[in-house]
Structure formats: C-alpha cells, structure tokens
C-alpha cells in the first residue's frame, strides 16, 4: 500500500510492475491472507493501525483479482486501463512529428519489441503492454536468480528507456490535470 502509492505518484510503469509482482505473490500463496500477513504485512515496521490498513489494502487487491477473474493469470482492470492509457500516450507521441526523442527511443526499441512478441507468442498488438510484459518477465528471472544474456539485457534497456519516457509524459499529464 505505502510503496504502491509512492510508485503510482512517481512512476506509473513501476507501479504497474509492482502490482503485477504483488499479484504473483498473491497467486503463489493461494490468495491466503494469513500467509500474506506473515510474508508481507508483518515486515512493515509501522503501528498496528497502519498494519491493519496494509492488510486491508492487500485484501482488497485479492478481492479485485477474484472479482475480475485474475486469480490464475492476467491483470486487474486498473492495470489494463493504465496500460491502455500509456499506449494512447505512446500513439500520440508517435503521431507528433516534433517528438524526436520518443521516435528515437521507439526506433531503438522496435526490433526488440517485435522479437519479444515473437518469442513470447504474445497475441497483443499493444507495444507498451509487450514492453511491460518483457520487463515483468525480467523481474521474475531476476527473482529466480537466473542469468540474463547481454543481448536480453540490452533489449530490456530499450524497453526501459521507452517506458520511462512515456511514464514521464503520463506523470506530467496527471499533475497538470
């Protein structure tokens, strides 16, 4: 809850990845709140009142996952909506001929997006979703202490740079609205 709120304000892509990680943890623990309390809530060094708020936040996430049929896989609607919003920003930036930086970042990432889409057998046409999926997969590999090739690391750098640019634009837009 605390970390999620900070990430949501500072970097929307990090927020999406963080929520996905939490959802993976919820799934790995069979949506069992007692296990979640032991694994996550108990680690926070805050008052009991704050721990209760954190517990309730995790419980709400589990309830959303169940209500939105994301218990086994997939994203909750909030994450789907955020990815769609980021893709809209991406498309708008691509349509703007004066957005040289975004065009450069996109051209750098595009071959890697196409390659990751093919390798992952993704059915998505949303290139931002593909980049986020790739970054999520990278986090999972790191958590499993699996080695990452130099080629993969370089591809992920292109995704990260593209997503960081879009996250900055998103932050600017949400601050001004």
LINPE-V174388 format. One record per backbone hydrogen bond with DSSP energy under -1.0 kcal/mol. CO is the residue of the C=O (numbers start at 1). NH is the residue of the N-H. Records with the same first field share a line. If there is no record, write none. Layout:
BEGIN
CO = NH  NH
END
This chain:
BEGIN
1 = 5
2 = 6
3 = 7
4 = 8
5 = 9
6 = 10
7 = 11
11 = 15
12 = 16
13 = 17
14 = 18
15 = 19
16 = 20
17 = 21
18 = 22
19 = 23
20 = 24
21 = 25
22 = 26
23 = 27
24 = 28
25 = 29
26 = 31
27 = 30
29 = 32
32 = 36
33 = 37
34 = 38
35 = 39
36 = 40  41
37 = 42
40 = 43
41 = 44
44 = 46
47 = 51
48 = 52
49 = 53
50 = 54
51 = 55
52 = 56
53 = 57
54 = 58
55 = 59
56 = 60
57 = 61
58 = 62
59 = 63
60 = 64
61 = 65
62 = 66
63 = 67
64 = 68
65 = 70
66 = 69
76 = 80
77 = 81
78 = 82
79 = 83
80 = 84
81 = 85
82 = 86
83 = 87
84 = 88
85 = 89
86 = 90
87 = 91
88 = 92
89 = 93
90 = 94
91 = 95
96 = 99
98 = 100
99 = 103
100 = 104
101 = 105
102 = 106
103 = 107
104 = 108
105 = 109
106 = 110
109 = 113
110 = 114
111 = 115
112 = 116
113 = 117
114 = 118
115 = 119
116 = 120
117 = 122
126 = 130
127 = 131
128 = 132
129 = 133
130 = 134
131 = 135
132 = 136
133 = 137
134 = 138
135 = 139
136 = 140
137 = 141
138 = 142
139 = 143
140 = 144
141 = 146
142 = 145
149 = 153
150 = 154
151 = 155
152 = 156
153 = 157
154 = 158
155 = 159
156 = 160
157 = 161
158 = 162
159 = 163
160 = 164
161 = 165
162 = 166
163 = 167
164 = 168
165 = 169
166 = 170
167 = 171
168 = 172
169 = 173
170 = 174
171 = 175
172 = 176
END
